[in-house]
Amino acid sequence: MLVCEQLKVEYLGELQELINVLKEKSLKLAEEGSEDEAILEKVKGNVVDIFYKLFNVSYRKVCSSGEDSEQELLRKLSQEYFNFFNKIPEPWREKMVKDKEFNMMEEYFKEEIKIKTSEQIKDIFIKHLDKYSQED
Protein backbone atom coordinates (compact mmCIF):
# COMPACT_ATOMS: atom_id res chain seq x y z
CA MET A 1 0.00 0.00 0.00
CA LEU A 2 1.35 3.43 -0.93
CA VAL A 3 2.19 5.95 1.78
CA CYS A 4 -0.60 8.35 0.71
CA GLU A 5 -3.08 5.49 0.83
CA GLN A 6 -1.91 4.36 4.27
CA LEU A 7 -2.17 7.92 5.55
CA LYS A 8 -5.67 8.20 4.12
CA VAL A 9 -6.88 4.97 5.72
CA GLU A 10 -5.47 5.76 9.16
CA TYR A 11 -6.31 9.47 9.24
CA LEU A 12 -9.85 9.13 7.90
CA GLY A 13 -10.38 6.16 10.21
CA GLU A 14 -9.53 8.33 13.20
CA LEU A 15 -11.77 11.14 11.95
CA GLN A 16 -14.66 8.70 11.44
CA GLU A 17 -14.24 7.43 14.99
CA LEU A 18 -14.32 11.03 16.22
CA ILE A 19 -17.48 11.75 14.20
CA ASN A 20 -19.15 8.67 15.70
CA VAL A 21 -18.18 9.65 19.26
CA LEU A 22 -19.46 13.20 18.78
CA LYS A 23 -22.76 11.94 17.32
CA GLU A 24 -23.26 9.57 20.24
CA LYS A 25 -22.40 12.28 22.74
CA SER A 26 -24.80 14.72 21.04
CA LEU A 27 -27.64 12.19 21.11
CA LYS A 28 -26.99 11.33 24.76
CA LEU A 29 -26.94 15.00 25.78
CA ALA A 30 -30.17 15.64 23.86
CA GLU A 31 -31.84 12.68 25.61
CA GLU A 32 -30.73 14.11 28.96
CA GLY A 33 -32.31 17.45 28.07
CA SER A 34 -29.00 19.27 27.56
CA GLU A 35 -29.98 20.72 24.19
CA ASP A 36 -27.34 23.48 24.08
CA GLU A 37 -24.50 21.06 24.79
CA ALA A 38 -25.94 18.59 22.27
CA ILE A 39 -25.92 21.30 19.60
CA LEU A 40 -22.27 22.12 20.33
CA GLU A 41 -21.27 18.46 19.95
CA LYS A 42 -23.18 18.35 16.67
CA VAL A 43 -21.32 21.47 15.49
CA LYS A 44 -18.00 19.76 16.29
CA GLY A 45 -19.09 16.67 14.36
CA ASN A 46 -20.05 18.80 11.37
CA VAL A 47 -16.62 20.46 11.36
CA VAL A 48 -14.88 17.07 11.49
CA ASP A 49 -17.10 15.89 8.62
CA ILE A 50 -16.18 18.96 6.54
CA PHE A 51 -12.45 18.28 6.93
CA TYR A 52 -13.01 14.56 6.29
CA LYS A 53 -14.53 15.44 2.92
CA LEU A 54 -11.87 18.05 2.15
CA PHE A 55 -9.14 15.49 2.76
CA ASN A 56 -10.77 13.25 0.15
CA VAL A 57 -10.84 16.20 -2.27
CA SER A 58 -7.13 16.83 -1.64
CA TYR A 59 -6.31 13.14 -1.94
CA ARG A 60 -8.08 12.73 -5.29
CA LYS A 61 -6.48 15.89 -6.66
CA VAL A 62 -2.92 14.99 -5.67
CA CYS A 63 -2.53 11.24 -5.20
CA SER A 64 -4.49 9.99 -8.19
CA SER A 65 -1.73 10.97 -10.62
CA GLY A 66 0.99 8.92 -8.92
CA GLU A 67 3.63 10.56 -11.11
CA ASP A 68 5.81 11.78 -8.23
CA SER A 69 7.74 9.94 -5.54
CA GLU A 70 5.75 8.89 -2.50
CA GLN A 71 7.31 11.59 -0.34
CA GLU A 72 6.63 14.24 -3.00
CA LEU A 73 2.99 13.13 -3.23
CA LEU A 74 2.78 13.31 0.55
CA ARG A 75 4.25 16.83 0.51
CA LYS A 76 1.78 17.97 -2.17
CA LEU A 77 -1.13 16.31 -0.38
CA SER A 78 -0.31 18.01 2.91
CA GLN A 79 0.17 21.37 1.20
CA GLU A 80 -3.19 21.04 -0.58
CA TYR A 81 -4.98 19.97 2.60
CA PHE A 82 -3.30 22.60 4.82
CA ASN A 83 -4.69 25.28 2.49
CA PHE A 84 -8.17 24.31 3.68
CA PHE A 85 -7.13 24.82 7.31
CA ASN A 86 -6.34 28.43 6.45
CA LYS A 87 -9.27 29.05 4.12
CA ILE A 88 -12.23 27.35 5.85
CA PRO A 89 -11.93 28.85 9.39
CA GLU A 90 -11.37 32.41 8.13
CA PRO A 91 -15.11 33.28 7.84
CA TRP A 92 -15.61 31.73 11.28
CA ARG A 93 -12.98 34.08 12.71
CA GLU A 94 -14.60 37.07 11.01
CA LYS A 95 -18.05 36.09 12.29
CA MET A 96 -16.65 35.57 15.78
CA VAL A 97 -15.38 39.17 15.85
CA LYS A 98 -18.77 40.49 14.73
CA ASP A 99 -20.64 38.29 17.19
CA LYS A 100 -18.51 39.61 20.05
CA GLU A 101 -18.96 43.18 18.84
CA PHE A 102 -22.75 42.79 18.94
CA ASN A 103 -22.68 40.77 22.18
CA MET A 104 -24.05 37.64 20.49
CA MET A 105 -22.21 35.31 22.83
CA GLU A 106 -24.00 32.08 21.93
CA GLU A 107 -23.04 32.52 18.27
CA TYR A 108 -19.55 33.65 19.33
CA PHE A 109 -19.01 30.38 21.22
CA LYS A 110 -20.23 28.30 18.27
CA GLU A 111 -17.65 29.96 16.03
CA GLU A 112 -14.97 29.50 18.67
CA ILE A 113 -15.81 25.79 18.88
CA LYS A 114 -15.59 25.46 15.09
CA ILE A 115 -12.14 27.05 15.10
CA LYS A 116 -10.87 24.95 18.03
CA THR A 117 -12.22 21.79 16.42
CA SER A 118 -10.49 22.61 13.12
CA GLU A 119 -7.24 23.11 15.05
CA GLN A 120 -7.68 19.73 16.75
CA ILE A 121 -8.28 18.09 13.37
CA LYS A 122 -5.16 19.76 12.01
CA ASP A 123 -3.16 18.39 14.95
CA ILE A 124 -4.50 14.89 14.25
CA PHE A 125 -3.47 15.25 10.60
CA ILE A 126 0.01 16.46 11.53
CA LYS A 127 0.42 13.46 13.85
CA HIS A 128 -0.39 11.07 11.00
CA LEU A 129 1.63 13.05 8.47
CA ASP A 130 4.71 13.03 10.70
CA LYS A 131 4.48 9.26 10.98
CA TYR A 132 4.78 8.86 7.20
CA SER A 133 7.03 11.82 6.44
CA GLN A 134 9.80 10.19 8.44
CA GLU A 135 9.67 7.02 6.37
CA ASP A 136 11.68 7.23 3.19
Secondary structure, 3 states (H helix, E strand, C coil): CCHHHHHHHHHHHHHHHHHHHHHHHHHHHHHCCCHHHHHHHHHHHHHHHHHHHHHHHHHHHHHCCCCCCHHHHHHHHHHHHHHHHHHCHHHHHHHHHHHHHCCCHHHHHHHHHHHHHHHHHHHHHHHHHHHHHCCC
